[in-house]
Amino acid sequence: MYEFQNPTDEQVKSYLANSKTIAVVGLSDKDDAVSKRVSKFMQDRGYQIIPVNPRLAGGEILGEKVYASLSDIPLAIDIVNVYRKSEFLADVAREFVTVDAQVFWAQLDLQSEEAAAILEAAGRTDVVMNRCIKREYVRLMEGGAS
């Protein structure tokens, strides 16, 4: 039985240090939404945020064009940061393996063994789940507590 394990701190730090673009699946346009606050934090640290939200496609969030799906994004993606309920992670994983993206990242409290198995079967081993990208950035890149 396959059981997902997160990468080491060194590997997560490498993902953050070597990434420039973060596609955020489920990014909300609401100012009080965690997805928007965290994405703004990452944007303020120099990452290009690419919003993915079919409901808001064609609009803008954080000054960036919103795409309906990962496959609609015309750029290479370093990290796909997912803010969808755990039961949707497998669907996102299925799309992730079809696009030019490096790291699959499911936010805090989100984890799916099915998604992990899909990614592993496709040879995609750069996977983080149940971790907040902002907290990991602060902890590993800025050396502080979140």
C-alpha positions as CSV (number, residue, x, y, z in Angstrom):
1,M,0.0,0.0,0.0
2,Y,1.4,3.3,-1.1
3,E,1.5,6.0,1.6
4,F,2.3,9.6,0.7
5,Q,5.2,11.3,2.5
6,N,6.2,15.0,2.1
7,P,9.7,15.8,0.8
8,T,12.4,16.9,3.2
9,D,12.8,20.5,4.3
10,E,15.8,20.8,2.0
11,Q,13.8,19.6,-1.0
12,V,10.9,22.0,-0.2
13,K,13.3,24.9,0.2
14,S,14.8,24.0,-3.2
15,Y,11.3,24.1,-4.7
16,L,10.7,27.6,-3.3
17,A,14.2,28.8,-4.2
18,N,14.1,27.6,-7.8
19,S,10.5,28.6,-8.6
20,K,9.3,31.8,-10.2
21,T,5.7,31.0,-11.3
22,I,2.9,29.6,-9.0
23,A,-0.4,28.6,-10.6
24,V,-3.0,28.8,-7.9
25,V,-5.9,26.5,-8.5
26,G,-9.0,27.7,-6.6
27,L,-7.7,31.2,-6.1
28,S,-10.5,33.4,-4.8
29,D,-11.1,37.0,-5.6
30,K,-12.4,37.7,-2.1
31,D,-10.1,39.8,0.0
32,D,-10.6,37.8,3.2
33,A,-10.0,34.4,1.5
34,V,-6.9,32.5,2.6
35,S,-6.0,31.7,-1.0
36,K,-5.9,35.4,-1.9
37,R,-3.9,36.5,1.2
38,V,-1.3,33.7,0.8
39,S,-1.0,34.3,-2.9
40,K,-0.5,38.1,-2.4
41,F,2.2,37.2,0.2
42,M,4.0,35.0,-2.4
43,Q,3.5,37.7,-5.1
44,D,5.0,40.3,-2.8
45,R,8.1,38.0,-2.6
46,G,8.6,38.0,-6.3
47,Y,6.7,35.0,-7.5
48,Q,4.4,35.4,-10.5
49,I,0.9,34.2,-9.5
50,I,-1.3,32.6,-12.2
51,P,-4.9,32.4,-10.9
52,V,-6.9,29.3,-12.0
53,N,-10.6,29.5,-11.3
54,P,-13.2,28.5,-14.0
55,R,-15.8,30.7,-12.4
56,L,-13.7,33.8,-12.8
57,A,-11.8,33.0,-16.0
58,G,-11.0,36.0,-18.2
59,G,-11.1,38.3,-15.2
60,E,-8.2,39.4,-13.0
61,I,-7.1,38.5,-9.5
62,L,-4.0,40.3,-8.0
63,G,-3.5,42.0,-11.3
64,E,-3.1,38.7,-13.2
65,K,-5.3,37.1,-15.8
66,V,-7.5,34.3,-14.5
67,Y,-7.4,31.0,-16.4
68,A,-10.2,28.3,-16.4
69,S,-7.8,25.4,-16.1
70,L,-4.1,24.5,-15.9
71,S,-4.1,23.5,-19.6
72,D,-5.1,27.0,-20.6
73,I,-2.0,28.6,-19.1
74,P,0.4,29.5,-21.9
75,L,3.6,29.5,-19.7
76,A,5.7,26.9,-17.9
77,I,4.5,26.5,-14.3
78,D,6.9,25.9,-11.5
79,I,4.5,25.2,-8.7
80,V,0.8,24.3,-8.8
81,N,-0.7,25.4,-5.5
82,V,-4.1,23.9,-4.9
83,Y,-6.9,25.4,-2.8
84,R,-9.6,22.9,-3.6
85,K,-11.2,20.4,-1.2
86,S,-9.3,17.1,-0.8
87,E,-11.9,15.2,-2.8
88,F,-11.0,17.3,-5.9
89,L,-7.2,16.8,-5.6
90,A,-7.2,13.7,-7.8
91,D,-8.9,15.6,-10.6
92,V,-6.3,18.4,-10.3
93,A,-3.5,15.7,-10.2
94,R,-4.9,14.2,-13.4
95,E,-4.7,17.6,-15.1
96,F,-1.3,18.4,-13.5
97,V,0.4,15.4,-15.2
98,T,-0.7,16.7,-18.7
99,V,0.9,20.2,-18.3
100,D,4.4,21.6,-18.0
101,A,4.5,22.0,-14.3
102,Q,7.1,21.0,-11.8
103,V,5.7,20.8,-8.3
104,F,2.2,19.8,-7.1
105,W,1.4,21.5,-3.8
106,A,-1.8,21.0,-1.9
107,Q,-2.4,23.6,0.8
108,L,-2.8,23.0,4.6
109,D,-5.4,20.4,5.5
110,L,-5.6,19.1,2.0
111,Q,-4.3,15.6,1.2
112,S,-5.3,12.7,-1.1
113,E,-3.7,9.3,-1.4
114,E,-5.5,8.9,-4.7
115,A,-3.9,12.1,-6.0
116,A,-0.5,11.0,-4.7
117,A,-0.9,7.6,-6.5
118,I,-1.8,9.4,-9.8
119,L,1.2,11.6,-9.5
120,E,3.6,8.8,-8.6
121,A,2.3,6.6,-11.4
122,A,3.1,9.4,-13.8
123,G,6.6,9.7,-12.4
124,R,5.8,13.1,-10.8
125,T,7.6,12.9,-7.4
126,D,7.8,16.6,-6.6
127,V,4.7,16.7,-4.4
128,V,3.8,18.5,-1.2
129,M,0.5,18.1,0.6
130,N,-1.1,19.4,3.8
131,R,1.4,22.3,4.0
132,C,0.9,26.0,3.7
133,I,3.2,27.5,1.1
134,K,3.4,30.8,3.0
135,R,4.3,29.1,6.3
136,E,6.9,27.0,4.6
137,Y,8.3,30.0,2.8
138,V,8.6,32.0,6.1
139,R,10.1,29.0,7.9
140,L,12.6,27.8,5.3
141,M,13.4,31.0,3.3
142,E,13.1,33.7,5.9
143,G,14.1,31.6,8.9
144,G,11.2,32.6,11.0
145,A,8.0,31.2,12.5
146,S,4.8,31.7,10.5
